[in-house]
Every structure is written in structure tokens, then in C-alpha cells.
Amino acid sequence: MSAVQQDRQEASTDPVGEFDAVVVGAGFSGLYMLHRLRDKLGLSARVYEAADDVGGTWYWNRYPGARCDSESYFYSFSDRLSEELLQEWTWSERFAGQPEILRYLQHVADRWDLRRDIQFNTRVTAASYDEARSRWAISTDDGDWVTAKFLITAVGCLSAANLPEFQGREKFRGEQYHTALWPHEGVDFTGKRVAVIGTGATGVQAIPEIAKEAAHVYVLQRTPNYDIAGGNGPLDPEYVQRTKANYKEIWQRTRETSFGFPYDAPDRPALSVPDDERQRIYDTAWAEGGFRIGLTFNDLLVDVKANETASEFVRAKIRERVQNPEIAEMLVPKDHPFFTKRPPLENGYYETFNRDNVTLVDVRRSPIEEITETGVRTRDDEYEVDTIVFATGFDAMTGTLFKMNISGRGGVALQEKWAEGPRTYLGVATQGFPNMFMITGPQSPSVLSNMPVSIEQHVDWIADCIRYMREHNIDKVEPLVEAEDDWVEHHNTVTQATLLPMANSWWVGANIPGKPRNLYPYVGGVGYYREICEEVAAHGYDGFGMAKYGSSSVTGTRPASRFPVKTARAVIG
């Protein structure tokens, strides 16, 4: 019996509700999961959402310049939800901004009447598995608790804000904000001196916008990134019309590719073409904008020499756009290969450093020592500011899961089981936690893909698994130890075939002190991963142990070696 269950037993409290499924989170994942559970399977479901509205990451991240880095026309729900919605909804920009994406998700919630099964302003504080009843007990911060046959996490991969423990932060007399917890009323920077700490994806989007208003902006950079041209702008009506006419083919293509984008990946190594031809290919991809430059050759993530050609191309672009050569060199990344950290899409970021009211501070050379009452003090200088913006990212992939205090069979905490890094089967479930599913969990493609594509794949797979359980009188399901071991080994083998471990990125947990260093997302490719999941399902969900109602025995078969490591180029190319 877990501590949570024991506390309830001693208090003789009763649950305030019993459901077939509880879903945590009401962003893309939670909304689609609720639709599949309630409207397609006819199950009772409750969604808990900490915010006062739907939207997930697009509810919280309202900082200036916030927008998606996947193109709008496929950063949405596909024909799996509604062909009519695809035709009716028209995006205004190539890369939609936060307000427009939030309106879209609000529209989806209203159109499918999803809000009636969502409890807002409610945070899950604990979830424990009751072995005697084969049900999950879920506690919330309002003091209530409910039970459910299934627990499904839809909390997103980037939802636990990371705010480093800078000495003296509480003493600062000015205003301070984290980009992931932005005030809904916005922030007026007019005439303010602002320090922005962090130059990852959020910083790259926010800094140009803040600099337009502020009297002065100090950009405190630890690690420069390969920021690539976004090429954002209004969508041409003819382009929109062509896209809508071909949506079915576009969506099918996203499901087959490595990263969930409907782009063709060429079957050519970078060094197989002459230098001038390679330069032309890179120039064309750069002009097109977005992540296309990462899909110009099939070996950029597996061959250092090939990668260096792309790395040097981006470095040259940075030097071209920043007028001061010394500042340009500070912005040029040299300590990791291209695309081994999430490359932010930028729209005018580098030109921001040509402004007189922007100062770049290298905090790797001169680290931040403390936040003072009046600003930020580094080893070599002190910067007096009125406002500090922390663009310091997230405890990605596992942070929010751990904050929910999930405990499985025998009261074992998820954080305890994953003390040395995540252990999952397919990134969707973990042994010892029956009837718990994770949408875009660790060791699934998740953040190494266009997220809606991976979200839909997981939701559909989970819903089909639950349907299978009902049709076969199955009470509970969880991975076999052997299958989990196989998947972790496969995940690690594919990872080591790439260059991704060479960078100190949040992809490997390097931004959180003490976090186990692993590649948290699966780099084997969206299309290949989908094939594996479909084959597991087609074989009666092999690799999962299942117990029928009224039976104490768990049966299951370890899958045949169905995730061989193809050549790295075949997997991720």
C-alpha cells in the first residue's frame, strides 16, 4: 500500500468520482485523447488541467514573439480528427503565433464540446496504483481524489519550467518573469533596462520583440546556437488552396517521414556532391526557411565531416548578418555539431545585435555570480536593470511526470524507478505501472518530431489498445521487463549511432543539475517508430503483460527482435 493510499484509508475518505480514464493535461494531447475516449470508445473520462482554459503549452507560453517552429498547415490536428476542420480553418501565417494556435485549440474544444469533461484550475498532486482494485487513485490540489481504470498523461514534453537557483534572486527589487509563465496581460518594456538570461528557442523569439520596446537589453548567453532562418510571413491564398486540396496526401506523408514533416529526405551524403553544388543546395534550403536545411543530406546527424559542412554554412550566415565581427564570433557556435541541439527558428534575431540598445554578454567566459537588488552581477561586471526575463527552458520530458508523484505497484515511485534515466516500452508505458500510458513519453519521437503528428499516433495507439482490452476481457496491461529492456537497449543503440550525444542539450538532460544524462527522445524516426508500434499491436500487443478480469496471472510474450537497428542513415535519413 502506498503512502497516499494509507493516508486515505486512515482518513476514511471516499473518492468524489470514478471514471474509466483520467487524463492529465488539456493541450493538443489531452483534447484529442478525450475525444477518442469519450466520443469514439464511449468511456467516462475526466481531464485535469492546471490552467483555467485549454491550450497546454500555448496557454502558458505567451511571451513576446512566441510561435510554433513547425509550419502551421501541418501543426494542427489531421484528418484523423476531422477533414471538415482542415478545410474550414485557415491559418494566417506560415508559422503561427501563440494567440492564433490558442484560438485554434479553443475552437476544437468548443466544437467537440470537450470542456464539460475538463476540470480546470486543478493540478494533480499524486497518483497511486491500487493493486487490490486494479485502479488508479488520483489526488488533486483541491483536496479531492478520484479513481480510474486508466491513467493517461498528456502533460507535454516542455511544461515544467526550469528556473535555475541563482544566488540572490529573491532580493531583486525589479520585475522578473519566466517565459513559460508569462502574465496574460502582457509586459510593457517601454523605457526599461532588461536582462534576458538564456538564448534558446524562447530567447531567440522574445529578444527581438523586447528590444523594440526596451531602453536597453542585456542578452546573457551561455551557449550560442545554430539559429536557422524561419522565413515567416503571411500565407498566400493560392498556397492555402493547394494545401487544402492535397491535405490527405500531406498528412500521410508526415506519418511516414523521420521527423513528421511532409518533406522528401534525399538519399545522398553531404560529401557525395561537389562543394559548389552542396553550397547551392544549402542556399536553396536556407531561402525556403524552416527545418529544410536539416533535411538536405541523409548523413548530417551521423557523420562529423558531413555535419561540419552544414555547421560552417550556418556560421557563415551568422557572420554575414552581424555587423560587429567580435559580436558575430560570440554568436557563432563551435562546441557542438549542427542539429545536435534544438536549432531555433529565428526571424531577425541576429540583426537585433546590430541595434545600439542591445548588448551581448558571454556568461560562459564570465559566469553569473548572483542576482543583486538592482540587477545581475557576473564575474567581471554588473548590469543594472529594471526587469529580468528568464528564458531558461524546461526540465524536459520527465519534469512534469515527476511532479505528479506517480507511484505504481508496491508503492514504487516513478522517480525512483527512473533514477538512472527513463525505462519505457515504446515510450508509451513503463513496467510496474499497470494501465498507465504516456502520450509522447520519454524514448518516443516526441520533441524530435512535429509534435501533433506524434501526439496523434500515440493517442490512436493508446485508444486502440484500450479497445483491444475491452474486446478481450483484459483487466490490466503493462510492459514485460524483457520487452522494456529490449526497447531501452534499442533506443540507446540508435542514439549512439548519431551525433546527438556530443552536445550538452536539454535533449540529454544537461540543463538540469543531477539529471541522468540520456537522450530522452527517440531518434529512430517517426515513420520507423510507427511501423514498430503497429507491428506490436498487430501481434496482440506482444511485449505487454496482460491479465484478464478475475485472474491473478499475467501473460504476455516477449517480442521477436522487431526493432533491429538499420543502418543509421536508413533509420533517420
Secondary structure as UniProt FT lines:
FT   HELIX           3..11
FT   STRAND          17..24
FT   HELIX           28..34
FT   HELIX           35..40
FT   STRAND          45..48
FT   HELIX           57..60
FT   TURN            64..65
FT   HELIX           72..74
FT   TURN            79..81
FT   HELIX           83..88
FT   HELIX           98..111
FT   TURN            112..113
FT   HELIX           115..117
FT   STRAND          118..119
FT   STRAND          124..130
FT   TURN            131..134
FT   STRAND          135..140
FT   TURN            141..142
FT   STRAND          145..153
FT   TURN            167..168
FT   HELIX           169..171
FT   STRAND          175..178
FT   HELIX           179..181
FT   TURN            184..185
FT   TURN            190..191
FT   STRAND          193..197
FT   HELIX           201..213
FT   STRAND          216..221
FT   STRAND          228..229
FT   HELIX           237..245
FT   HELIX           247..256
FT   HELIX           270..272
FT   HELIX           275..288
FT   HELIX           290..295
FT   TURN            298..302
FT   HELIX           304..321
FT   HELIX           325..331
FT   TURN            338..339
FT   STRAND          345..346
FT   HELIX           349..352
FT   TURN            353..354
FT   TURN            356..357
FT   STRAND          358..362
FT   TURN            363..365
FT   STRAND          368..371
FT   STRAND          375..378
FT   STRAND          382..384
FT   STRAND          387..390
FT   TURN            396..398
FT   HELIX           399..403
FT   TURN            404..405
FT   STRAND          406..407
FT   HELIX           409..411
FT   HELIX           414..417
FT   TURN            418..420
FT   TURN            426..428
FT   TURN            431..432
FT   TURN            434..435
FT   STRAND          436..438
FT   TURN            439..440
FT   TURN            442..443
FT   HELIX           446..448
FT   HELIX           451..471
FT   TURN            472..473
FT   STRAND          474..479
FT   HELIX           481..496
FT   HELIX           500..502
FT   HELIX           506..508
FT   TURN            509..511
FT   TURN            513..514
FT   HELIX           526..538
FT   TURN            539..540
FT   TURN            542..543
FT   STRAND          544..548
FT   TURN            549..550
FT   HELIX           568..572
//
